[in-house]
Amino acid sequence: MPPFDVPEGDPFGPHNLPYGVFSTGDPHERTVGVRLGDHVLDAGAAARALGSPYVTLLAQPSLDRLLAAGRTAWSDVRRALTAWVTVPAHRETVEPLLHPLDSVTMHLPFTVADYVDFYASENHARNVGQIFRPDAEDSLTPNWKHLPIGYHGRSGTVVVSGTDVVRPAGQRKAPSDAAPVFGPSVRLDIEAEVGFVVGTPSPMGSPVPLAGFREHVFGLCLLNDWSARDVQAWEYVPLGPFLGKSFATSVSAWITPLEALDEARVAPPARTHPLLPYLDDTAEEPYGYDLRMSVAVNGHVISEPPFSSMYWTAAQQLAHMTVNGASLRTGDLYGSGTVSGPSEAQRGSLLELTWNGRDPLELPDGKRTFLEDGDVVTLTAWAPGPDGVRVGLGEVTGRIAPARAE
């Protein structure tokens, strides 16, 4: 079937059109692409060929310029792209610019400015609380229902899907150990998350209100916040995650624009505590996203977390992230935190799935508590789209490589 004719119901049809950056030969010669079925359109070349004014945004080696252009430009460019791949008059020009996905190399699609990760799933937070504070009266910390908890990560170690993740080394200390030891992590974990990509910046000292979410956030992607649980457990008191998280964060090669997910907007779970005004979204039509996620290890599905269950929304996270006057920069990335649903089969980390190693998973290639060298982790997801068609999100995959020699 010709690539211009995407099969009906394809999750990457013209209703989706996620953005990425690819190369066909020299990896340094990169350009913006748009996914259409199992092909990628050279968006910059199409803009030139069709005499589009958006060539300056699309004929680029990254999405940075498009991200910075703002919401009006995002909508205009998306409208133009939709026409380019659906209007028959454009077919002769556009079709030669479609490349099979398996013939291109995908790259990190934007320059990551800052990286922040949140902790927005009540199910995940309660599971973690029960694991580490089994005798506590409430498994949630006292602040959890009042603000989106988060930490600042390391933007320089955000990598594109398909990049190997080297097993990190660090200090660890089991409760029974007299002193800490140094070596490769033996409790390497995943965190199935959704990342949000900031386009329009904001000035320092000016908080972004809830209503500003769609003015500043361009789109979203799947994200795996790899975690060395043994390193994390020893280091995180009192300042939080550091080396147990900073070694790698994997993101999809494809950024799905928010406009493609309008049909997937859903109300968040009922809030159980009153919120301070800057987080109170009762007058803002609060919404999360109905994303159906799947986590696989070596091709075997181990969990299907529902993003619709997240207590804190992406708009609330953005408002909290900037309420102290912190500025936004084009390319800022913030993660949702581990996505976990109410059932055991919906937990988004091995920490929860194995209950901190107590209950190993039975996989076709053996038992797992945490990740072994050579394991390949893949996150996929889809969302409801127009007329019952699914909107596919680009997958995130990573293989665990052995720790490097000291």
SVG drawing of the C-alpha trace seen along z (x, -y; Angstrom):
<svg xmlns="http://www.w3.org/2000/svg" viewBox="-17 -38 55 57">
<polyline fill="none" stroke="black" stroke-width="0.4" points="0.0,0.0 1.4,-3.4 2.7,-5.4 0.3,-8.3 -2.6,-5.9 -2.4,-5.0 -4.7,-2.1 -8.0,-3.1 -7.7,-3.1 -3.9,-3.4 -3.0,-5.0 -0.4,-7.2 -2.8,-8.4 -3.4,-12.1 -5.3,-12.7 -2.1,-12.2 1.1,-13.5 3.6,-13.5 6.9,-15.3 10.4,-13.9 13.9,-14.5 15.6,-12.0 18.5,-11.4 18.8,-9.2 22.6,-9.0 25.0,-11.2 23.7,-11.3 24.7,-15.0 22.4,-15.9 19.1,-15.9 15.7,-17.3 12.3,-17.6 10.0,-14.8 6.3,-13.9 5.2,-10.4 2.5,-9.1 1.7,-5.4 5.0,-3.5 6.7,-6.3 8.2,-9.7 7.6,-12.8 10.6,-15.2 8.6,-18.2 11.2,-20.7 11.6,-19.4 7.8,-19.3 7.6,-23.0 10.2,-24.0 8.6,-22.1 5.1,-23.5 6.4,-27.1 5.2,-27.1 6.0,-30.1 6.7,-27.5 9.9,-26.3 11.8,-28.3 10.2,-26.3 10.4,-22.9 13.7,-22.9 15.6,-22.6 17.9,-20.0 15.6,-20.0 12.2,-21.0 13.6,-23.9 12.5,-26.7 9.0,-25.3 8.6,-24.9 9.6,-28.5 7.1,-29.8 4.1,-29.5 0.6,-28.1 -0.8,-30.0 2.2,-28.8 1.7,-25.2 -1.9,-25.2 -1.1,-26.8 1.7,-24.3 -0.4,-21.3 -3.2,-22.5 -0.8,-22.8 0.7,-19.4 -2.7,-17.8 -3.5,-19.3 -0.1,-18.2 -0.8,-14.5 -4.5,-14.4 -5.3,-16.8 -4.9,-14.8 -3.4,-17.8 -0.3,-17.6 0.3,-13.9 2.7,-14.1 4.9,-16.5 4.7,-15.0 4.8,-11.3 8.5,-11.2 9.4,-12.9 8.0,-10.0 10.7,-7.6 10.0,-4.2 10.6,-4.3 13.0,-1.4 15.2,-3.3 15.9,-6.3 17.7,-7.0 15.7,-8.9 17.4,-11.4 16.5,-13.3 13.9,-15.7 14.6,-18.8 17.3,-20.4 16.3,-19.5 16.6,-22.7 15.6,-21.7 14.2,-18.4 11.8,-18.1 10.1,-14.9 6.9,-14.6 5.2,-12.1 1.6,-12.5 0.0,-9.0 -1.8,-8.4 -1.7,-4.7 2.1,-4.7 2.7,-7.0 0.5,-4.8 2.3,-1.6 5.7,-3.1 4.5,-4.4 3.3,-0.9 6.6,0.7 8.9,-1.7 6.6,-2.9 4.5,0.2 3.7,-1.0 2.7,-4.5 -0.9,-5.6 -1.2,-7.0 1.0,-5.7 1.0,-9.2 3.3,-11.9 1.4,-14.8 2.1,-17.2 1.0,-14.8 -2.6,-15.9 -1.7,-19.6 1.0,-20.0 2.6,-18.0 5.8,-16.7 8.8,-16.7 12.5,-16.9 14.9,-18.5 16.7,-16.0 19.6,-16.1 18.7,-17.3 22.1,-16.2 21.3,-12.5 17.9,-12.5 18.3,-10.2 16.2,-9.1 14.4,-5.8 16.7,-3.0 19.7,-4.2 21.3,-1.6 21.2,-2.3 24.5,-1.4 23.9,0.1 24.9,-2.7 27.3,-2.3 27.1,-4.1 27.0,-3.7 24.4,-1.4 23.8,-0.2 21.4,2.5 19.9,2.1 22.0,5.0 25.3,3.6 27.7,2.0 28.9,-0.5 28.1,-1.4 29.7,0.3 30.3,-0.9 29.5,1.0 26.9,1.5 23.3,1.2 21.6,4.5 18.1,3.0 17.8,1.3 14.2,0.3 11.9,-1.4 9.3,-4.1 6.6,-4.3 5.8,-8.0 4.5,-10.6 6.7,-13.6 5.5,-17.1 7.5,-19.4 7.5,-23.1 7.5,-25.3 6.8,-28.9 9.1,-30.3 8.1,-32.5 10.0,-35.4 11.6,-34.8 9.4,-36.0 6.1,-35.4 4.3,-32.3 2.3,-30.4 -1.3,-30.0 -3.4,-26.9 -5.0,-28.5 -1.6,-29.0 -0.9,-25.3 -1.8,-25.1 -0.1,-28.4 3.2,-27.0 3.1,-23.2 3.6,-21.9 3.0,-18.2 3.8,-15.1 5.7,-11.8 6.3,-8.6 9.2,-8.7 11.1,-6.1 12.7,-7.5 15.3,-4.7 16.0,-4.3 18.7,-2.6 16.6,-1.8 19.5,-0.7 21.5,-3.9 18.4,-6.0 17.5,-4.5 20.8,-5.3 21.2,-8.8 17.8,-10.4 17.5,-11.5 17.3,-14.5 17.5,-16.1 15.8,-13.6 16.8,-11.7 20.3,-12.3 22.6,-9.7 19.9,-7.0 18.1,-8.9 20.5,-11.1 22.3,-8.4 19.6,-8.2 16.0,-9.2 14.6,-7.8 12.1,-9.6 10.2,-8.7 11.6,-9.9 8.1,-11.3 6.4,-14.2 2.6,-14.2 1.1,-17.7 -1.6,-18.4 -4.1,-19.2 -3.9,-15.5 -5.2,-14.5 -8.3,-16.7 -10.5,-13.6 -8.5,-12.0 -9.2,-14.6 -10.9,-13.3 -11.7,-14.6 -9.1,-13.7 -9.9,-11.7 -12.0,-13.5 -9.9,-15.7 -10.2,-14.9 -8.5,-18.0 -9.2,-21.7 -6.4,-23.2 -4.7,-26.6 -5.9,-29.0 -3.0,-28.6 -3.7,-24.8 -7.5,-25.0 -8.7,-24.0 -12.4,-23.7 -13.2,-26.8 -10.8,-25.7 -12.4,-22.6 -9.8,-20.3 -8.7,-17.5 -6.1,-14.7 -5.5,-12.5 -6.9,-9.0 -3.6,-7.3 -3.6,-3.5 0.0,-2.5 1.8,0.8 5.1,1.9 7.0,4.9 10.2,6.6 11.9,8.6 8.6,8.5 6.5,9.8 3.8,7.3 4.1,7.0 1.8,4.0 -0.8,1.7 -0.9,-1.5 -3.8,-4.0 -2.7,-7.6 -6.3,-8.7 -5.9,-7.8 -3.2,-10.5 -4.3,-12.7 -2.3,-15.8 -2.8,-17.1 -0.1,-18.4 -1.5,-21.9 -1.2,-21.8 2.3,-20.5 3.3,-23.4 1.6,-25.9 3.4,-24.5 6.7,-24.3 6.6,-28.1 4.7,-29.5 7.9,-30.6 8.8,-32.6 10.9,-30.0 11.0,-30.7 10.2,-28.3 12.6,-27.7 11.9,-26.3 12.7,-22.6 11.9,-22.2 10.8,-18.7 8.7,-17.5 7.7,-14.0 4.4,-12.9 6.0,-10.5 5.4,-6.8 1.9,-5.9 0.2,-3.2 -3.4,-2.1 -5.4,-0.6 -4.7,3.1 -1.5,5.1 -1.5,5.5 -1.4,1.7 1.7,0.8 4.3,-1.2 7.5,-0.1 9.2,3.1 9.5,1.8 5.7,2.1 5.2,5.0 7.5,7.2 6.8,5.4 10.4,4.4 11.7,7.8 9.5,9.9 7.3,11.3 9.4,12.0 7.7,11.7 7.5,14.9 8.7,14.1 9.2,16.6 13.0,16.2 13.1,16.5 12.1,14.7 12.7,10.9 12.7,8.7 14.7,5.9 16.3,5.6 19.2,7.8 21.8,7.0 20.5,7.5 16.9,6.8 14.9,4.7 12.2,2.5 9.5,1.0 6.8,-1.5 3.9,-1.9 0.6,-3.8 -2.5,-4.9 -5.3,-7.3 -8.9,-7.7 -9.0,-9.8 -11.7,-11.3 -14.4,-8.9 -13.1,-6.0 -9.7,-6.0 -6.7,-5.5 -3.9,-8.0 -0.6,-6.2 2.2,-7.5 5.8,-6.8 7.3,-3.9 10.2,-4.2 12.7,-1.3 16.0,-0.8 18.4,2.1 20.3,2.6 24.1,2.7 26.5,4.0 28.2,1.6 31.5,0.3 34.7,1.5 35.9,-0.6"/>
</svg>
